[in-house]
Amino acid sequence: MEGGKAQGVVMVKSVPQQNLIEQLRVKYKELEKGFKTWLAKQSLPVETAVVTAGSAAQGALVGGMLGTFSKDFATLPPPPPPPNLDPQAMVSLKQAQALSGGPLIQARNFALMTGVNAAISTVMKRFRGKEDLETSVVAAFGSGAVFSLASGIGGPNPVTNLLTSGLSFALIQGCIFKLGQTFSPSPAEDMNYVKARFMLYNLGLQKYEKNFKKGILTDNTLPLLTESALRDAKIPPGPRLLILDHVQRNPDLRKQQAI
């Protein structure tokens, strides 16, 4: 009996914590959506500069963290190459030194790589009006080429290095893009159901999220929800009543209804 009460207390305490986490996630999604909306209204130079700077900062952070693991080796002076070292061995030595650079070197390399990728993607998306495989592959080629030039990876011919690294990056990014299309939902579509998902989660009706998406009941339609609209989305009577009651009690949705 006491064990049942204790278990009940734990469940009661865990629900508000889960709701708080979900609220923070929803707020983050709303801020992200608002930022992207604001950014899309800016001129191409402003949008490119903001996106490039943000991506370069993220790349620098990742590169600095990776470089930290090898900083002990990077602080040691590199050994002089032995005499009469063949060219291929010299190339391998340079590659090892480039990949074992300290935090500042790796931060620079990754900042250039991610910044160039973001800049190319932003410009191409603005002119082409979409983000597709071609945009992703071209941006990856550019970032791979710049990374090759900055890090010194490759053989003695810089042009061959640039092309090889660019094509390798493009191939990998193309595969990742296709896999993402296959297994992940569309980010734009997912952003249209942030408030709806949160509402269903709070009501314990998260299994009906797919019904909302099939019926295209986006966040903008929440103040307009009716019995017939939910019925057409094949949501049972009980959950329909809970959803409509939530809409009537929610002050934000009621304000939108009055507008």
CORBEL-V202241 format. One record per backbone hydrogen bond with DSSP energy under -0.5 kcal/mol. NH is the residue of the N-H (numbers start at 1). CO is the residue of the C=O. Records with the same first field share a line. If there is no record, write none. Layout:
NH: CO + CO
This chain:
5: 1
6: 2
7: 3
8: 4
9: 5
10: 6
11: 7
12: 8
13: 9
14: 10
15: 11
16: 12
17: 13
18: 14
19: 15
20: 16
21: 17
22: 18
23: 19
24: 20
25: 21
26: 22
27: 23
28: 24
29: 25
30: 26
31: 27
32: 28
33: 29
34: 30
35: 31
36: 32
37: 33
38: 34
39: 35
40: 36
41: 37 + 38
42: 39
47: 43
48: 44
49: 45
50: 46
51: 47
52: 48
53: 49
54: 50
55: 51
56: 52
57: 53
58: 54
59: 55
60: 56
61: 57
62: 58
63: 59
64: 60
65: 61
66: 62
67: 63
68: 64
69: 65 + 66
70: 66 + 67
71: 68
73: 70
74: 70
75: 71
76: 73
85: 82
90: 86
91: 87
92: 88
93: 89
94: 90
95: 91
96: 92
97: 93
98: 94
99: 95
100: 96
101: 98
106: 102
107: 103
108: 104
109: 105
110: 106
111: 107
112: 108
113: 109
114: 110
115: 111
116: 112
117: 113
118: 114
119: 115
120: 116
121: 117
122: 118
123: 119
124: 120
125: 121
126: 122
127: 123
128: 124
129: 125
132: 130
136: 132
137: 133
138: 134
139: 135
140: 136
141: 137
142: 138
143: 139
144: 140
145: 141
146: 142
147: 143
148: 144
149: 145
150: 146
151: 147
152: 148
153: 148
158: 156
161: 157
162: 158
163: 159
164: 160
165: 161
166: 162
167: 163
168: 164
169: 165
170: 166
171: 167
172: 168
173: 169
174: 170
175: 171
176: 172
177: 173
178: 174
179: 175
180: 176
181: 177
182: 178
183: 179
184: 180
190: 186
191: 187
192: 188 + 189
193: 190
194: 191
197: 193
198: 194
199: 195
200: 196
201: 197
202: 198
203: 199
204: 201
205: 200
208: 205
209: 206
212: 208
213: 209
214: 210
215: 211
216: 213
217: 212
218: 216
219: 192
221: 218
222: 218 + 219
224: 221
225: 222
230: 226
231: 227
232: 228
233: 229
234: 231
235: 230
240: 236
241: 237
242: 238
243: 239
244: 240
245: 241
246: 242
247: 243
248: 244
249: 245
250: 246
251: 249
254: 250
255: 251
256: 252
257: 253
258: 254
259: 255
